[in-house]
């Protein structure tokens, strides 16, 4: 069966601690609960959670939605965003099945990156590796005062911003991610995949579209 | 000690402290032999019958200097206990005491450690007395998790409302989730697995750990076997719940209450909706279509049905088919098309593609020169040949004309549309199949753009694919009739799109959209594998009684495969209708 791989790449650096990281955890939980009500996502979507603090971690490897268990993300350390980009690229290269004689290809993976800071590591190196993979939709979300110029390099077509990292804004973001994955899993079932923000559902008012 | 104590900033409230203290003391007591010194050391401070901390006993054994006032002495009780605990943690761990609480296998609740430090500050020491502890511990376990953290952490006496007693202390620090399940699918967690997980997290010996009770919702369809610790059954409904269980570190130990989460997914099949498309939308198309065609040489059974993914959203069927027969020359024309789900008017694109190709091909193939077959690649003639236009070119022209017709539709829509469409709004694939009897043999030629495919059976066990896979490196990447490069006249493009075969024992030919090929041929290799074709034939043949039964069969359930499905089966006609 053709899978829709979805990578959630989440900033878990110290600045996210407290309400923001709790909101992220709730958001992931909400995302999964909502997607489970969508038959197409339930059969097609595979989720992975990658977090980055002073280093990047594959917190949940790519898992089918029915088996997925939301992790508990804790915040500490600095912002190894470059390493996270490299890690998600390596994971995608390892996980995503490409067409071969004996196997049907997966859909191109979706990536959602959320950060509230500036990379503190070798960002360009990670970015270069990230760009080597073929992605479906890439959405970067800047929380608070994150550097949107950096994020534009990751997702030239889809950078969104949250002014606050409170539960309401975060919940709006994850609802929107849910709708995007839902829509993508619908369109992939109809033989087409999404690229760029214009093909995702319109973001709610809490989310500002930067690009 | 004060250096150590300053490592953690947040001070828990006394109300948080007491349950943690009570729990830790109980745990340490019950795990006396397993956990070494502190357990042994505090054992004398506990009441034998209740296993509760007994301040009188503590005072009797703790070393307290005589030259203190009674009030000071009482305070020293707490200080001594705290100090003793911290000393124990330090001496039993390589790490600093307050980092120990972050160890995943720490036997000490992190809350307890935090409490130790908060109670070790000078103010709290002044205010805390064993007497207070005693009173509060006597009122047993205080359920206070719902209460907001109290800023006045060190003020005593604390007003507490003793909640009703739970049977056993609760351990809040280990989060356990059972494996997820799906409604209607058998579910099991092996015996001992849950106890093993908890034991591992706590650093207990899993060989002795057990679960005495697991509270499952009564109508969940799941059962807990207390003898083995296994959970089995078939979930009856979706569930997202926190269950309580009682864990014992050893058969003789007092059980500890844990929370485990359990998630049962809905059965995806139960979530699909069947919504009708809007009757006001342009380019109306029936969700189901089927027809049987009887021609002198062939019987054709065709069916097309809207996929669940479309029914779920109230979208139209995007697939289409058209079948025709050139009566003068005996050519059969079958067109099958799959409108792209992403293109809003692809249902019209597929319809134009099928009908225009059928009409144009039937019209041309009725010309006398097509009595005999000739192709550019393989001249096939059952009689003296005449120079005819190669079949490949004919098919190419049909596709080209269909493309042009769709383009005209996009420029000048036949129905009123809310906004001017683009050509790509009509994206569709196209598979053309031509067949002609040649004495005992049968000639078949295809021209295809995009996914789906066709094949011809020479026996129920053997089939020859008539199309090449037309997908990209990733799923969903295919090409469409509406994309100019798909109609490139470059030889490599035409080579890929055209195919012809002459078979001696014609059993059947199939032309299908990817709604059928995706679930039935899981890979490109499978499409070339006779075994897959023969499995499909075994399933399909009984349904070819009528186009209705074919349509019914096409409703099969295959996870992840819910696209529109169209299948046209061509069979030799044993009893052709009299001409």
Interface residues (C-beta under 8 A of the other chain):
Chain A: X1 X2 X3 X33 X36 X37 X38 X39 X40 X42 X43 X44 X65 X66 X67 X68 X69 X72 X96 X98 X99 X100 X101 X102 X103 X104 X105 X106 X107 X108 X134 X186 X187 X188 X189 X190 X191 X192 X193
Chain B: X175 X177 X179 X180 X182 X238 X240 X263 X265 X266 X268 X269 X271 X272 X307 X308 X309 X310 X312 X313 X318 X338 X340 X341 X342 X343 X451 X471 X472 X473 X474 X475 X476 X477 X478 X514 X518 X522 X523 X524 X525 X526 X559 X560 X561 X562 X563
